[in-house]
Amino acid sequence: MDYILEMVVAALIALITMPFLMKLANKLEFTDKPNKRKQHRAPTPLCGGIALYLGFFISYFIFIHNDMEQKIVVFIAATLILLIGLVDDYYKTKGKEFPISPRLIIQLLSAILVFKSGIRFVGFTNPFTSEFITLSLTIQFILTITWIFGVTTVINWSDGMDGLAGGISFISAMTFFAAALILNQDPPSADVSMILAGTTLGFLYYNKLPARVFMGDSGANFLGFILSITALGGAFKQATVLSLFIPILALAVPIFDNLFVILKRFLEGKPVYQADRSQIHFRLEEKGFSKKQVVICIMLLSLMFSAISIILLLIKR
């Protein structure tokens, strides 16, 4: 019942705050206008990230009672991610591109803050000797920063159709929740997963096709950032060889699709961060799938990979 309460509260906060934020965004013309790459019908509010942020962190401070110092660091780091995303979104409302370097600097700084707070990939258990292998601090740093930065980026790049990035994030959060229960982890891991799932569910009510609001770069980066931290405090923290695959499988579709996109852009001599229509959702649409069919197809793929990770975990147990 506690977990359900956490999800409901987070969802309600996102649901209740969204209409006000949408009205304000329209008034300020903080909207995403259609263009050649973005083919939505009309200017759409870009305030979804703020509702996700409010729903998550209000619930986070209400229900999570672990290390307060660590909570404050996560809050500060995530706030930086949201703010730089809002700046990026503001540039988009003016038909301009925000420089990539400030975004990279803020994402790396936020990841470093999280690492310094103690949320990190420490090591893993040797499956043959059951001995825990602690990695060197340098390797811990590289793996942790790469994971946070990578997940933040792939969720952002997956935000190309109504309900897509939110749906992937919801499935991943629920997968992390199930894994936390199976692995008998400390309550905060399951709690954070349910809070994230709840606020994402509240957002999806307004973002389902046809979307009345977009999460923008602020929301997509925020979701990716929190998902990466949730994995580090959950399945990665358990650190058995099998548990290491849970976050990777839960996020398999955006991870492997965007690795393909990066390779494709590199081979074509294009800048890696230059937006185009290379992602799987655009490729499926070009094959004749409707937007609804594309989203359903990718959600089913995500569910399949998530189910595989949970089944493997149950079998191993």
C-alpha positions in Angstrom: 0.0 0.0 0.0 2.9 2.4 0.7 4.3 1.9 -2.8 0.8 2.4 -4.4 0.4 5.6 -2.3 3.8 6.9 -3.5 2.8 6.3 -7.1 -0.6 7.9 -6.7 0.7 11.0 -5.0 3.4 11.5 -7.6 0.9 11.0 -10.5 -1.6 13.4 -8.9 1.0 16.2 -8.5 1.9 15.9 -12.2 -1.8 15.7 -13.2 -2.8 18.7 -11.1 0.1 21.0 -11.9 0.1 20.3 -15.7 -3.0 22.4 -16.7 -1.6 25.5 -15.0 1.8 25.0 -16.5 0.3 24.4 -20.0 -1.8 27.6 -19.7 1.3 29.6 -18.6 3.4 28.1 -21.4 0.8 29.0 -24.0 0.6 32.6 -22.6 4.4 32.9 -22.7 4.6 31.2 -26.1 6.9 28.6 -24.6 5.8 26.1 -27.3 7.3 23.7 -29.8 6.4 24.8 -33.3 6.1 22.3 -36.2 9.0 22.1 -38.7 10.4 19.7 -41.2 11.7 17.3 -38.6 8.9 17.8 -36.0 5.6 17.1 -37.7 3.1 17.7 -34.9 -0.1 19.6 -35.9 0.2 22.9 -33.9 2.4 24.7 -31.4 2.5 22.5 -28.2 3.5 23.6 -24.7 7.0 22.5 -23.7 6.4 22.5 -19.9 6.0 18.7 -19.3 9.5 18.5 -17.7 8.5 21.0 -15.0 5.5 18.8 -14.0 7.7 15.7 -14.0 10.2 17.5 -11.8 7.6 18.7 -9.3 5.8 15.4 -9.2 9.0 13.5 -8.5 10.7 15.7 -6.0 7.7 16.7 -3.9 7.0 13.0 -3.5 10.7 12.2 -3.1 11.1 14.5 -0.1 7.8 13.3 1.4 8.5 9.6 1.2 12.2 9.0 1.0 13.9 9.1 4.5 17.4 8.0 3.8 20.6 10.1 3.8 19.4 13.8 3.6 22.8 15.1 2.4 22.6 12.6 -0.5 19.0 13.6 -1.3 20.0 17.3 -1.4 22.8 16.5 -3.9 20.5 14.5 -6.1 18.0 17.4 -6.0 20.7 20.0 -6.9 22.1 17.8 -9.7 18.7 17.1 -11.2 17.7 20.8 -10.9 20.7 21.7 -13.0 19.7 19.1 -15.6 16.2 20.6 -15.7 17.3 24.2 -15.9 19.8 23.7 -18.8 17.1 21.7 -20.6 14.6 24.6 -20.1 17.2 27.0 -21.6 17.5 24.5 -24.6 13.7 24.4 -24.9 13.6 28.2 -24.8 15.9 28.4 -27.8 13.7 25.9 -29.7 10.7 28.1 -29.1 12.6 30.8 -31.0 13.6 28.5 -33.8 17.2 28.5 -32.7 19.7 25.8 -31.7 21.2 26.0 -28.2 25.0 25.3 -28.3 25.9 21.7 -27.3 28.9 22.6 -25.0 26.9 24.1 -22.1 24.6 21.1 -22.0 27.6 18.7 -22.0 29.2 20.7 -19.2 26.1 20.7 -17.0 25.4 17.0 -17.6 28.9 16.0 -16.7 28.9 18.3 -13.6 25.6 16.8 -12.4 26.9 13.3 -12.9 30.1 14.2 -10.9 28.0 15.6 -8.1 26.0 12.3 -7.9 29.3 10.3 -8.0 30.7 12.4 -5.1 27.5 11.8 -3.1 28.3 8.1 -3.0 25.8 6.9 -5.7 28.2 5.1 -8.0 29.1 1.7 -9.6 31.4 0.2 -7.0 32.0 -3.3 -8.3 30.5 -6.7 -8.8 30.4 -10.2 -7.2 32.5 -12.8 -8.9 30.0 -15.5 -9.9 32.6 -18.3 -9.4 34.0 -17.4 -6.0 31.1 -15.2 -4.6 33.8 -12.7 -3.8 32.9 -9.0 -4.2 35.4 -7.3 -6.5 35.8 -3.6 -5.8 36.9 -1.6 -8.8 39.5 1.2 -8.6 38.1 4.6 -7.9 39.1 5.7 -11.5 37.1 2.8 -13.0 34.2 3.6 -10.7 34.3 7.2 -11.8 34.5 6.4 -15.6 31.7 3.8 -15.5 29.4 5.9 -13.3 29.8 9.1 -15.4 29.4 7.1 -18.6 26.2 5.4 -17.4 24.6 8.6 -16.2 25.6 10.7 -19.2 24.6 7.8 -21.6 21.1 7.1 -20.2 20.3 10.8 -19.9 21.2 11.2 -23.6 19.4 8.1 -25.0 16.1 9.0 -23.3 16.4 12.5 -24.7 17.1 11.2 -28.2 14.1 8.8 -27.8 11.7 11.7 -27.3 10.5 11.9 -30.9 6.8 10.8 -30.7 3.9 11.3 -28.4 4.1 9.1 -25.4 7.3 7.4 -26.5 10.0 8.6 -24.0 7.5 8.6 -21.2 6.3 5.1 -22.0 9.9 3.8 -22.1 10.7 5.5 -18.8 7.6 4.1 -17.1 8.4 0.6 -18.2 12.0 1.0 -17.0 10.9 2.4 -13.7 8.5 -0.5 -13.1 11.2 -3.0 -14.0 13.6 -1.4 -11.5 10.8 -1.6 -8.9 10.2 -5.3 -9.6 14.0 -6.0 -9.4 14.3 -4.2 -6.1 11.6 -6.4 -4.6 13.1 -9.6 -6.0 16.6 -8.7 -4.8 15.3 -7.7 -1.4 17.0 -4.3 -1.6 16.7 -1.5 0.9 13.3 0.3 0.5 14.6 3.5 -1.1 15.3 1.8 -4.4 11.7 0.5 -4.8 10.3 3.8 -3.4 12.2 5.9 -5.9 11.2 3.6 -8.8 7.5 3.9 -7.9 7.7 7.7 -7.5 9.3 8.0 -10.9 6.7 5.7 -12.4 3.9 7.7 -10.8 5.0 11.1 -12.0 5.7 9.7 -15.5 2.2 8.2 -15.6 0.7 11.5 -14.6 2.6 13.2 -17.5 1.5 10.5 -20.0 -2.1 11.4 -19.4 -1.4 14.7 -21.3 1.3 13.3 -23.6 -0.5 10.3 -25.1 -1.3 10.6 -28.8 -2.3 13.3 -29.8 -0.2 15.0 -27.2 -1.4 18.2 -25.5 2.0 18.8 -24.0 5.7 17.9 -24.6 8.3 17.1 -22.0 10.9 19.0 -24.0 14.7 18.5 -23.5 14.2 19.5 -19.9 11.8 16.6 -19.2 13.6 14.0 -21.3 17.0 14.8 -19.8 15.4 14.8 -16.3 13.8 11.4 -16.8 17.0 9.9 -18.2 19.1 11.4 -15.3 16.8 10.0 -12.6 16.5 6.6 -14.3 20.3 6.3 -14.4 20.6 7.2 -10.7 17.8 4.7 -9.8 19.7 1.9 -11.5 22.9 2.9 -9.7 21.1 2.8 -6.4 19.3 -0.4 -7.2 20.3 -3.2 -9.6 23.9 -2.0 -10.1 24.2 -1.6 -6.3 23.3 -5.3 -5.8 26.2 -6.0 -8.2 25.7 -9.6 -9.0 26.6 -10.4 -12.6 23.0 -11.1 -13.5 21.6 -7.9 -11.8 24.0 -5.8 -14.0 21.9 -6.8 -17.0 18.6 -5.5 -15.6 19.1 -1.8 -16.3 20.6 -2.5 -19.7 17.8 -4.8 -20.7 15.1 -2.4 -19.3 16.6 0.3 -21.5 17.7 -1.9 -24.3 15.6 -0.3 -27.0 16.9 3.3 -26.6 20.4 2.2 -25.7 21.0 0.0 -28.7 19.0 2.1 -31.1 21.0 5.2 -30.3 24.3 3.3 -30.5 23.2 2.5 -34.0 22.3 6.1 -34.7 25.7 7.3 -33.4 27.6 4.8 -35.6 25.4 5.7 -38.6 26.1 9.5 -38.2 29.8 8.8 -37.6 30.1 6.7 -40.8 28.2 9.3 -42.8 30.5 12.1 -41.5 27.7 13.9 -39.6 28.1 15.5 -36.2 27.0 13.0 -33.6 24.7 15.5 -31.9 23.1 16.8 -35.1 19.4 16.0 -34.9 17.9 14.0 -37.8 15.4 11.2 -38.3 17.7 8.2 -37.7 16.0 6.8 -34.6 14.0 3.6 -34.7 10.6 5.5 -34.3 11.4 7.6 -37.4 12.6 4.5 -39.4 9.5 2.6 -38.6 7.3 5.5 -39.6 9.1 5.7 -42.9 8.3 2.0 -43.4 4.6 2.8 -43.3 3.7 2.4 -39.6 1.4 5.0 -38.1 2.6 6.9 -35.1 0.3 4.9 -32.8 1.7 1.6 -34.3 5.3 2.8 -33.9 4.8 3.7 -30.2 2.9 0.4 -29.5 5.7 -1.6 -31.3 8.5 0.0 -29.3 6.6 -0.3 -26.0 6.1 -4.0 -26.7 9.8 -4.4 -27.4 10.7 -2.6 -24.2 8.2 -4.8 -22.2 9.8 -7.9 -23.8 13.3 -7.0 -22.8 12.2 -6.0 -19.3 10.3 -9.2 -18.9 13.4 -11.2 -19.9 15.5 -9.4 -17.3 12.9 -10.2 -14.5 12.5 -13.8 -15.6 16.2 -14.3 -15.6 16.4 -12.8 -12.1 13.6 -15.1 -10.8 15.2 -18.2 -12.3 18.6 -17.3 -10.8 16.9 -16.8 -7.5 
